[in-house]
Amino acid sequence: MRFRTKQIHAGVVPDAETGAILTPIYQATTFVQPSVDEYMKTGYSYSRSGNPTVRALEDRLTALENGVDTAAFSSGMAAINAVFMTFLNAGAHVVISDVAYGGTYRLSQSVYTRFGVEVTYADTSDNDAVAAAIRDDTALILTETPANPTLKLTDIAAVSAIAKAHRIPHAVDNTFLTPYYQQALELGADIAIHSTTKYLDGHNATIGGAVITAREEDAEAVRFIQNATGTIMSPMVAWITLQGTKTLSERMDGQSDNAMQIARFLEDHPAVDRVVYPGLESFAQHDLASQQASGYGAMVWFELPGGVDAGKTVMSSLKLWTLAENLGSVESLATHPVTMTHAAVPASERDRLGITDGLVRLSVGLEDVEDLIEDLAQALASA
Ligand SMILES: *Cc1c(COP(=O)(O)O)cnc(C)c1O
């Protein structure tokens, strides 16, 4: 099956008893066992260990990412935490992209170091820097590409090859492009991670996460952590996310088209210093973007010369764009990372990573692009 067919059908069959075309929300804790001899005959016993609605979403994501299994979680952070718990023992070393989701930085830096885990935040856009960061005790490489918020790219195939040569698992946070545009496992990664909160749901309705594995032994290990920690996705969230995935390709294409037009508009705007979007020829890694993904996504950022004050003025002048921390939904959102998503990252660290005071991050939605551009134009006039 091809992608669009899978995003609608994979994981779901009509309900055997009623013919319901959608997998019901199995809102139940307990599954009655037919007999002592047939324990777990249905595959279900207790919803922390497995639930049919959650399983339907897990099977769909496995099909979309071309993996062997998926474990769904209560959030994207719970998914990342499960990957850490699966591969990191006390004292282990992990290499993480230096530009990454703020929560990934917080979890690794403020929680895992308490257990003696040592973290190297490496510039994973530079293959040599990845190789140089690897130590004898490195147990995991976690990359995020495109990275939040600067959109810096990691060459998934190249880093996977380095990881394989050292027998280290490579996990890719594939939230920004989704399997529709970026097949992380096909490119060589061992694990794909998602905040399903973003494009997979796509409607600002749920918080969820998923870990898709390429190897059976990893699948089992991640499932063990899912059950052991209990950080599971709820049946309701899985059901809503299942509906979201059906239009993933259409939303991604529509939002990315809008993003390209907005990036070009901003590029020509005199009040804007710099525009960064992987689809622009001016993007530093434009060739890699075209080569490892089939689309450029719907995240754009631009820089205002006036720093924090200009950022705040423009943000508060927007009318249609919503000032909010989320991304990936059909509603267009604008974020000021320095005061919002990346406030937890120390200022010195932000400077080094290029997260400047005047940086405005846009998550482009599915509205009429003319309306989005008109609103940006009137807000920029105030800068
Ligand atoms: C949002 C996000 C996360 C965290 O996901 P939650 O669902 O908010 O816990 C992780 N990685 C990336 C790239 C994200 O955008």
PDBQT file of the ligand as one rigid body, heavy atoms in Angstrom, charges set to zero:
ROOT
HETATM    1  C1  LIG A 401       6.571  19.246  20.875  1.00  0.00    +0.000 C 
HETATM    2  C2  LIG A 401       7.812  18.499  20.628  1.00  0.00    +0.000 A 
HETATM    3  C3  LIG A 401       8.268  17.529  21.525  1.00  0.00    +0.000 A 
HETATM    4  C4  LIG A 401       7.561  17.245  22.836  1.00  0.00    +0.000 C 
HETATM    5  O1  LIG A 401       6.282  16.736  22.629  1.00  0.00    +0.000 OA
HETATM    6  P1  LIG A 401       5.072  16.925  23.676  1.00  0.00    +0.000 P 
HETATM    7  O2  LIG A 401       3.968  16.186  23.010  1.00  0.00    +0.000 OA
HETATM    8  O3  LIG A 401       4.820  18.387  23.830  1.00  0.00    +0.000 OA
HETATM    9  O4  LIG A 401       5.513  16.300  24.947  1.00  0.00    +0.000 OA
HETATM   10  C5  LIG A 401       9.419  16.850  21.211  1.00  0.00    +0.000 A 
HETATM   11  N1  LIG A 401      10.100  17.098  20.074  1.00  0.00    +0.000 NA
HETATM   12  C6  LIG A 401       9.694  18.040  19.193  1.00  0.00    +0.000 A 
HETATM   13  C7  LIG A 401      10.486  18.274  17.960  1.00  0.00    +0.000 C 
HETATM   14  C8  LIG A 401       8.542  18.760  19.436  1.00  0.00    +0.000 A 
HETATM   15  O5  LIG A 401       8.155  19.694  18.565  1.00  0.00    +0.000 OA
ENDROOT
TORSDOF 0
